[in-house]
Amino acid sequence: MERVFLMLLLPLTIGLILQQNVAIALKVRGGVPTASPTNKGNAPNPLIEKACANAQYKQSCTQTLKSQPESETADMKKLAFLSLNKTKSLGSEIAAWVGDKLEDQESMGPGIEQALTDCNDQYTDAMAQLEDSLVAFFSNAYKDVNTWMTTAMNNANSCEDSLQKGNAVDVMGDKNKVFAQHCSNALAVVNALAQKQ
């Protein structure tokens, strides 16, 4: 029982440590530069188009980055970080939603409950993969980022498969699809950064 509790607590602890380190890195301009002096004002950052040039979901990629004020003056590394971090935030929201839905078991049948239990496991794993992606990103290990992000995307696809088997596809709407698209976009931005270096 203690081992299970520790395994559940570990990702939360790592997440808190990473968030603190990211905040410190941003403040002291460590691993992620905070601004590029070349783009001041309200014009969209031209690097956003370059960052998303090879994204499968270009429009979603550019909209996600443009929606973040920090992107206006960001260089390619900061754009990659913003994309990864937005994906992690979305994954956290979905994981919390699935957990909340599981607590409301009175309104679901056994097929839906099993599908959501599987999805809960998949998103727990996906969040661990996203944490690993951020660690790899700050180590400039972009191939590892690719591996972890691909695995997180596969977790969302496995969740969708479980929903189909449980005749519960409508329960989560397009959450899995949107998450997988964000993962794909983040990969495209990281790959653009890797090619630039």
C-alpha positions as CSV (number, residue, x, y, z in Angstrom):
1,M,0.0,0.0,0.0
2,E,2.8,2.4,0.9
3,R,4.5,1.6,-2.4
4,V,1.4,2.5,-4.4
5,F,1.0,5.7,-2.4
6,L,4.6,6.6,-3.1
7,M,4.2,5.8,-6.8
8,L,1.2,8.2,-6.9
9,L,3.0,10.9,-5.0
10,L,6.2,10.8,-7.1
11,P,4.7,12.4,-10.3
12,L,3.2,15.2,-8.2
13,T,6.5,15.8,-6.5
14,I,8.4,15.8,-9.7
15,G,5.8,18.2,-11.2
16,L,6.2,20.7,-8.4
17,I,10.0,20.5,-8.6
18,L,9.9,21.0,-12.4
19,Q,7.5,24.0,-12.1
20,Q,9.8,25.6,-9.6
21,N,12.8,25.0,-11.8
22,V,11.0,26.3,-14.9
23,A,10.0,29.5,-13.0
24,I,13.6,30.0,-11.9
25,A,14.9,29.3,-15.4
26,L,12.5,31.9,-16.8
27,K,13.4,34.5,-14.2
28,V,17.2,34.1,-14.6
29,R,17.1,33.4,-18.4
30,G,18.6,30.0,-17.8
31,G,17.5,27.3,-20.2
32,V,14.7,29.3,-21.9
33,P,15.4,32.8,-23.1
34,T,12.6,35.1,-22.1
35,A,12.5,37.4,-25.0
36,S,13.9,38.2,-28.4
37,P,14.5,41.9,-28.9
38,T,13.6,41.7,-32.6
39,N,9.8,41.6,-32.2
40,K,8.4,44.4,-30.2
41,G,4.8,45.5,-30.5
42,N,1.6,43.7,-31.4
43,A,2.6,42.1,-34.6
44,P,2.6,38.3,-34.5
45,N,6.0,36.8,-34.0
46,P,7.3,35.5,-37.4
47,L,9.0,32.6,-35.7
48,I,5.6,31.1,-34.9
49,E,4.9,30.4,-38.6
50,K,8.4,28.8,-38.9
51,A,7.9,26.8,-35.7
52,C,4.6,25.4,-37.0
53,A,5.6,25.0,-40.6
54,N,5.8,21.2,-40.5
55,A,3.0,20.7,-38.0
56,Q,0.3,18.3,-39.1
57,Y,-2.3,20.7,-37.5
58,K,-0.7,24.0,-38.6
59,Q,-3.7,26.2,-37.7
60,S,-4.1,24.7,-34.3
61,C,-0.3,25.0,-33.7
62,T,-0.1,28.7,-34.6
63,Q,-3.3,29.6,-32.8
64,T,-2.1,27.9,-29.6
65,L,1.2,29.8,-29.7
66,K,-0.4,33.1,-30.6
67,S,-2.8,32.8,-27.8
68,Q,0.0,33.0,-25.3
69,P,1.3,36.6,-24.7
70,E,4.8,35.3,-24.1
71,S,5.0,34.1,-27.7
72,E,5.1,37.7,-29.1
73,T,8.8,38.1,-28.3
74,A,9.8,34.5,-27.9
75,D,12.7,32.8,-29.7
76,M,12.4,29.2,-31.1
77,K,13.3,27.6,-27.8
78,K,10.8,29.6,-25.8
79,L,8.1,28.7,-28.4
80,A,8.9,25.0,-28.0
81,F,8.7,25.3,-24.3
82,L,5.3,27.2,-24.5
83,S,4.0,24.4,-26.8
84,L,5.1,21.6,-24.5
85,N,3.9,23.4,-21.4
86,K,0.4,24.1,-23.0
87,T,0.2,20.4,-23.9
88,K,1.0,19.5,-20.3
89,S,-1.6,21.9,-18.9
90,L,-4.2,20.4,-21.3
91,G,-3.3,16.9,-20.2
92,S,-3.6,17.8,-16.6
93,E,-7.1,19.3,-17.2
94,I,-8.2,16.1,-19.0
95,A,-6.7,13.8,-16.3
96,A,-8.5,15.8,-13.6
97,W,-11.8,15.7,-15.6
98,V,-11.5,11.9,-16.0
99,G,-10.8,11.5,-12.2
100,D,-13.9,13.7,-11.4
101,K,-16.0,11.7,-13.8
102,L,-15.0,8.4,-12.2
103,E,-16.1,9.7,-8.8
104,D,-19.6,10.2,-10.2
105,Q,-20.1,6.5,-10.8
106,E,-23.9,6.5,-10.2
107,S,-24.6,7.9,-13.6
108,M,-22.6,5.4,-15.6
109,G,-22.8,1.8,-16.6
110,P,-20.0,-0.8,-16.2
111,G,-18.7,-0.4,-19.7
112,I,-18.3,3.4,-19.3
113,E,-16.7,2.9,-15.8
114,Q,-14.2,0.5,-17.1
115,A,-13.4,2.7,-20.1
116,L,-12.8,5.7,-17.9
117,T,-10.7,3.7,-15.5
118,D,-8.5,2.7,-18.4
119,C,-8.4,6.4,-19.5
120,N,-7.5,7.4,-16.0
121,D,-4.5,5.0,-16.2
122,Q,-3.6,6.2,-19.7
123,Y,-3.6,9.9,-18.7
124,T,-1.7,9.2,-15.5
125,D,1.0,7.6,-17.7
126,A,0.7,10.5,-20.2
127,M,1.4,13.0,-17.5
128,A,4.5,11.1,-16.5
129,Q,5.6,11.2,-20.2
130,L,5.0,14.9,-20.4
131,E,7.1,15.5,-17.3
132,D,9.9,13.3,-18.8
133,S,9.6,15.4,-22.0
134,L,10.2,18.6,-20.1
135,V,13.2,17.2,-18.4
136,A,14.6,16.0,-21.7
137,F,13.8,19.4,-23.2
138,F,15.8,21.3,-20.6
139,S,18.7,18.9,-21.3
140,N,18.5,19.6,-25.0
141,A,17.7,15.9,-25.5
142,Y,15.2,16.5,-28.3
143,K,15.1,12.8,-29.5
144,D,14.0,11.9,-26.0
145,V,11.3,14.6,-26.1
146,N,10.1,13.0,-29.3
147,T,10.0,9.5,-27.7
148,W,8.1,10.7,-24.6
149,M,5.6,12.9,-26.5
150,T,4.9,10.1,-29.0
151,T,4.2,7.8,-26.0
152,A,1.8,10.4,-24.5
153,M,0.0,10.6,-27.8
154,N,-0.3,6.8,-27.8
155,N,-1.8,7.0,-24.3
156,A,-4.6,9.3,-25.6
157,N,-5.2,6.9,-28.5
158,S,-5.4,3.9,-26.1
159,C,-7.9,5.9,-24.0
160,E,-10.0,6.4,-27.2
161,D,-9.8,2.7,-28.0
162,S,-11.1,1.8,-24.5
163,L,-14.0,4.2,-24.9
164,Q,-14.9,2.6,-28.2
165,K,-14.8,-0.9,-26.6
166,G,-17.0,0.3,-23.8
167,N,-19.4,2.0,-26.2
168,A,-18.6,5.2,-24.4
169,V,-17.0,7.4,-27.2
170,D,-19.3,10.3,-26.5
171,V,-18.4,10.5,-22.8
172,M,-15.1,12.4,-23.4
173,G,-16.1,14.1,-26.7
174,D,-13.1,15.2,-28.6
175,K,-10.7,15.5,-25.6
176,N,-8.4,12.7,-26.8
177,K,-8.3,14.1,-30.3
178,V,-7.4,17.6,-29.1
179,F,-4.8,16.3,-26.7
180,A,-3.2,14.2,-29.4
181,Q,-3.2,17.2,-31.7
182,H,-1.4,19.3,-29.1
183,C,1.2,16.6,-28.6
184,S,1.7,16.4,-32.4
185,N,2.1,20.2,-32.6
186,A,4.5,20.3,-29.7
187,L,6.6,17.7,-31.4
188,A,6.6,19.7,-34.6
189,V,7.8,22.8,-32.7
190,V,10.5,20.9,-30.9
191,N,11.6,19.3,-34.2
192,A,11.8,22.8,-35.7
193,L,14.0,23.9,-32.8
194,A,16.2,20.8,-33.1
195,Q,16.8,21.4,-36.9
196,K,17.7,25.0,-36.2
197,Q,20.5,24.0,-33.8
